[in-house]
């Protein structure tokens, strides 16, 4: 049995807040994303509780009649609770030093651990083909867990939405990017 986990980054959103909705373009992307994933024979959908993540997968949920399960561990990583004017450089530093932590935030290693735990649980579950909907930074840390070369520059090249598939064979996880730029521009 070849289990597949589709790791999905949410569609274009109006902001970073927990309750930030998708943009008009984001809602169009969500419909396209649904069509894109329909052939994957999905049997489970697990999402971040953030509104933009849920809205990104709602069309697929409705089309397949698969309930969206919310998992707080898929919430976007908190870099810091303080305003960081140079947040991009701080984020870059956390890709090089996985233990680096800013006030009120979590390290890359801590954030990576929580999403890896979700993925491990899904691989051990009965589900064959699962979608996990999350956020860019958390997604990139998951990918870095399986490919240590996945770095800050790779994170910058992620799109909204984006889709990778993870497969596990003989306890080795392989990853492949499925989404191509311009699919839903």
C-alpha positions in Angstrom: 0.0 0.0 0.0 1.4 3.3 -1.1 0.0 6.1 1.1 0.1 9.6 -0.2 -0.2 12.8 1.7 -0.8 16.0 -0.3 0.6 19.0 1.5 -1.3 22.1 0.4 -0.4 25.7 1.1 -3.5 27.8 1.3 -4.6 30.0 -1.6 -4.1 33.8 -1.8 -5.3 35.5 1.4 -6.1 39.1 2.5 -3.6 38.9 5.4 -1.8 36.9 8.0 -4.4 37.0 10.9 -6.1 33.8 12.1 -9.4 35.0 10.6 -8.0 36.5 7.3 -10.2 35.4 4.4 -9.1 34.5 0.9 -9.1 37.2 -1.7 -11.4 37.1 -4.7 -8.5 35.5 -6.6 -7.9 33.1 -3.7 -11.5 31.8 -3.9 -11.0 31.3 -7.7 -7.8 29.4 -6.9 -9.6 27.2 -4.4 -12.0 26.1 -7.1 -9.1 25.3 -9.4 -7.3 23.5 -6.5 -10.4 21.4 -6.0 -10.5 20.3 -9.6 -6.7 19.7 -9.5 -7.0 17.3 -6.5 -10.3 15.6 -7.5 -8.4 12.8 -9.4 -6.3 12.0 -6.3 -9.1 9.9 -4.7 -8.8 11.7 -1.4 -10.3 10.0 1.6 -9.3 12.5 4.3 -8.8 16.2 4.7 -7.0 17.8 7.7 -6.6 21.5 7.9 -5.1 24.3 9.9 -7.9 26.1 11.8 -7.0 29.4 10.1 -9.9 30.6 7.9 -7.7 31.0 4.8 -6.7 27.3 5.0 -10.2 26.1 5.5 -11.6 28.2 2.6 -8.8 26.9 0.4 -10.1 23.3 0.7 -13.9 23.9 1.2 -14.7 23.4 -2.5 -13.0 20.0 -2.5 -14.7 19.1 0.7 -18.1 19.9 -0.7 -17.3 18.1 -4.0 -16.2 14.9 -2.3 -18.4 15.0 0.8 -15.3 14.7 3.0 -15.5 16.6 6.3 -12.6 18.9 7.0 -10.8 17.9 10.2 -9.2 20.8 12.0 -5.8 20.4 13.7 -4.2 23.2 15.6 -0.7 21.8 15.0 -1.1 22.9 11.4 -1.5 26.6 12.4 1.2 28.9 11.0 4.3 29.2 13.0 4.6 32.2 15.3 8.0 33.8 14.6 7.5 36.3 17.4 4.8 38.0 19.4 6.8 41.3 19.0 6.7 43.4 15.9 9.8 42.6 13.9 10.4 45.3 11.2 13.2 43.0 9.8 11.1 39.8 10.1 12.3 38.5 6.7 15.9 38.5 7.8 14.9 37.0 11.1 13.0 34.3 9.3 16.0 33.6 7.0 18.1 33.1 10.1 15.7 30.5 11.5 16.4 28.3 8.4 20.1 28.3 9.2 19.7 27.9 12.9 16.7 25.6 13.7 17.0 26.4 17.4 16.8 30.2 17.0 13.8 31.6 18.8 12.5 35.1 19.1 10.4 36.5 21.9 7.0 34.8 22.2 7.7 32.7 19.1 8.7 29.1 18.4 11.9 27.8 16.8 12.0 26.2 13.4 12.7 22.9 15.2 9.6 23.2 17.5 7.3 24.1 14.5 8.8 21.4 12.4 8.2 18.8 15.2 4.5 19.6 15.3 3.8 19.2 11.6 6.0 16.1 11.3 3.9 14.6 14.1 0.7 15.2 12.1 2.3 13.7 9.0 3.6 10.6 11.0 0.1 10.1 12.5 -1.5 10.3 9.0 1.0 7.8 7.5 0.1 5.4 10.4 -3.7 5.9 9.9 -6.0 3.9 7.7 -6.3 6.7 5.2 -4.7 6.1 1.7 -4.8 9.6 0.3 -4.9 12.5 2.7 -4.8 16.3 2.1 -3.1 18.4 4.8 -3.7 22.1 4.4 -1.3 24.5 6.1 0.8 27.6 5.7 4.0 28.5 3.8 6.5 28.6 6.7 5.2 25.5 8.3 5.0 23.7 5.0 8.6 24.6 4.2 9.8 23.3 7.6 8.1 20.0 6.9 9.8 19.8 3.5 13.1 20.7 5.1 12.6 17.8 7.5 12.6 15.4 4.5 15.1 17.3 2.3 17.7 19.2 4.4 18.5 21.3 1.3 15.1 22.9 1.4 16.0 26.4 2.6 14.9 30.0 2.8 15.2 30.5 -1.0 12.9 27.5 -1.6 10.4 29.0 0.9 10.4 32.3 -1.1 9.6 30.3 -4.3 6.5 28.7 -2.8 3.3 29.9 -4.4 -0.2 30.4 -3.1 -1.6 27.8 -3.4 1.1 25.1 -3.6 0.9 21.4 -3.5 3.5 18.7 -2.7 2.9 15.0 -2.4 4.7 12.8 0.2 4.8 9.1 -0.3 6.2 6.6 2.2 7.7 3.4 1.0 9.9 1.1 3.2 9.9 3.9 5.9 11.5 6.4 3.4 9.5 9.5 2.6 9.8 10.9 -0.9 8.4 14.3 -1.9 7.5 15.8 -5.2 6.1 19.2 -6.1 2.9 18.8 -8.1 1.8 22.5 -8.4 3.2 24.6 -11.2 3.2 28.3 -11.2 0.4 29.8 -13.3 -2.1 26.9 -12.7 -4.6 29.3 -11.2 -3.1 32.8 -11.8 
